[in-house]
């Protein structure tokens, strides 16, 4: 892992250029350009708000902010994996002709997705400030940067192995789409995690299995840091449980668990990538 990171540092200019290329190619000949990076989450926000706030009446206070605080984490995750999986295949001519660290390609996809994440985050925080919702003083806000760093490590690990395996088995991209669809609904983004906690209270094994999902810990940290309210005032003035009913220390504990998983996954995935890297040009 250390060797690969040192290699990336030596080729940091190449990595920056690859990220720029990813961004330029994505919006080539597009009239709206980077505005498209805002339209997707905004449309999802409107649809989910209509379905879960108006039609199904979930009743989560400030549901738009709750939804987007978790959706940002998920968009970074899914977009990074989707683009990284195809990164080596799409750049086959570059891989076949130029000598450079192949790991830079999936890492560039993660970097480009992180840029889109930054734009979307700015919109969310701006809206929260305008509506007087953003809590600069909340102690849980420190969870957000920690969760973001851990998510980048976790998604980079998966990006390395998916990009390499996809060269040998081109069905990986299709399988990933199905996996992400199921993974999305196993993560508390559109529904309240307190709702799951309440229903699994009598079955601790299922609750522990639910929390074993690394993205659950990351999304919960995003929501606790940005949305901030474990319980919010309901329509009748009574507390409405939204996030997992636990102390701030519990959220840090779950995030620490995900951090360990992410670092271990990064080491294993880099090892797999190094083993498969030697035959990438031949397979392409």
N, C-alpha and C positions, 0 to 999 in steps of 0.2 A: 504494500500500500504506500509506504513512504517513497519507494523508488518511483512509482507511477506519479505521485504528487510532485516530486522533484522534476520529473519529465514535463509535466504540465506547466510548471513554473518556468522552465527554460523556453517553452513554446507559447508563452502567454500572449505574445503578439499575434501568433497564428490563431489562437483561441478567440481573441477579440475579433479578428477578421472573419472567422467562421460564424461567429454570432451575428455580425453585421450582415453577412451573406444570407443567413437564415431569415433575418428580418426583412431584407430587401426582396428576396425571392417570394416570400409569403404574400407581399402586397404589391408585387410587380404589376404594372399597368392597371392598378386599382385607383378609382377616382377618390375614394374616401381614405385610403391608406390605413394608418394606424387607428382611425376611428372605429374600424371593424373590431378591434380588440375590446372596445367598450360595448358594442352593440350586443354581442353574444351574452355576456353576463347580465346586461340590462334586460334583454328579452326573457332570459331565464327567470330573472327576478320578478318581472311582471306576471309571467305565467304561474310560477309557484305561489306568488302572493295571492293571485286570483283563486287558485285551486284550494290552497290550504287555509287562507285567511278568510275568504268570502264564501266559497262553496262548501268546503268541509268544516269550516269554523274551528280551526285548531285553537284559536284564541291567544296565541303567543303575542304579548305586547311588543310593539315595534318590530313586527315580524320581518319587515324588509331588511333591517339591520342585522337581525339574527341570521336570516337566510344567507345574506351576502358574506357575512363574516366567516361562515363555514364553506360557502361556495368558492370563495377566493382560494382557500387551501386546496380544495378539490380540483379546481381548474388548473392550478399550477401542477398538480400531480398528474392528472390525466393528459394534459397537453404535452407535458415533458415526455411521458412514456410513449404517447402516440407518435410524436415526431422523432424521438430518439430511436425507436424501433426500426424506422426506415432510414435512419441517417447514413448508415454505411452503404446500403443498397443504392440509395439516391446518389451518393457521391462515389459510385463505383469507378468512374474514370480517374478520379483523384487518387483513390486507394491503389489503383493498378499502376500508376505512373510516378507518383511522388512518395518519397520516404518521409514520414512524419508519424507521431504517436496517433494511432487509430482511435485511441480513447478520446481524442479531442473532438471527434464528430458527435457522439452522443452527448458529451459534456456541453458542446455548443448548442444543442437542442434544448438542454436544460437552461442554459444561460438566456436564450431567446425567450423561453417561457417565463423566466424570472422577470424579464423586462416587461412583458405583458402584465404580469402580476403587479408590478410596481405602478403601472398606469391605472389598473383597476382599483388598487388599494388607495391611490390618491383620490379617486372619485368617491369611494366609500367614506373615507375619513372626512373629505370635504363636505359631503352630505350630512354626516353626523354632526360636524361642527355647526353647519348652517341651522340645523334643527335643534341645536343645543343638547345633543345626546352624548357626544364624546366626553369621556371621563378622564381628563388628564391626571387626576389625583388618585385614581384607583390603583391599588397595589398589584392587582393582577395584570396590569398592562405589560409588565416585564415578561410575562409568559409569551407574548407575541413574538418578539425577536428571537427568543430561544427556540420556540416551535418552528419558526421559519428556517433557522439554521439547520435544525434536526431534519426537517422535511427535505431540504436540499440534499443532505447527505443520503437520506433514505431513497429519494427518487433517483439520485445519481447512481446508486448501487444497482437498482433495478434497470436503469437505462443502459448501463454497460453490458449486462448479461443479455438483455433482450435484443440489443443492437447486434451483438455477435451471433446469437443463436438464430436470429432471423435470416442471416446470410445463408445458413445451412438448411433451415426449414422455413419456407416463405409463408407458411400458414400462421406463424406467430402473431402477425398483425391482426388477423381475423379472430384468433383466440383471445387476444388482448381486449378487443372491443367487447366481447361477451363477459370477460372477467371484470372489466371496469364497470359494466352495467350492473352486475351483481354486487360488486364492491361498493358502488355508490349508495345502494339502498341498505347496505350493512353498516353504513357510517351515518351518524346523527347530523344530517345537514338540513333536510327539509322538515324533520320532526324533532320534538324536544327530547333530549337525552334523559330528562327527568321522567318522562313517560315510560321509557324502556326500563329505567331503574325501578320504578314503582311496580311494573308488571313482572319483573324478574326477581323481585325481592325475596320470594319464597324458594327460588332455585338459584342459589349462589354459584353453582357450576356454570349455568348458562350465562349469568352475569359476568363471570370471570372470562368466559369464552368470548363474549361480546367485546369486552375491554381488551382482549388480546390482539385485536385488529390494530396495527400501528397507526393507521389513519384516524381511528377513533380518538386515540390520545392526542394526535396533532390537531384535529379539528376541535376537540374540546378545549385545548389550550388557546387556539385562535378565538373561539367564541368567548372564553372566560376573559381573554385579554382585550378584545374589541367590543363585544356586546356587553360584557362585564357583569350582567345581572344573573346571579344564580336563581333568584326568585324575583319576579317583577310584580308590581301592583296590577291586579286584575280589573276587569270592568266594574265589578261590584266592590272594589276596594280591598278585597282579600288577596293575600300573596298567591301568586301564580307560579308554581315551580317550572323552571325552564331548563336549566342546566343540572348536571348531577349535583345532588344535595350533599356537598362535602366541603371541607375546608380548603383554603388556597394551597396548603401543603400537600393535600391529596392530588391536586392537579399537577404540581411540580413532581410528585412521585411518579405519576403516570407518564409524564414527559421524560423523566429520567429512564424509565423502562424502555420507551421508544428510542431514546438516544443510544442505549446499549445495543438494542436490536439493529439500529441503523449502522453503527460502526462495525459490528460483526458482519452484517450483510455486505457492507462496502468491501471489507477484506475478502470475503468469499467470492463476491461477484468480480472483483478485480482479478482474483486468481483464475477464475473461469475464463475471463476475457483474455488474459495473457496466454492461456492454453489454446484458445481458439484463434487468436490473432494471427498466428503464423500462416494459416491457410486461407485467410480471408480473400486475398487477391486471386488465388486459384479458383475458389468457389464462385467468385463474381464473374 
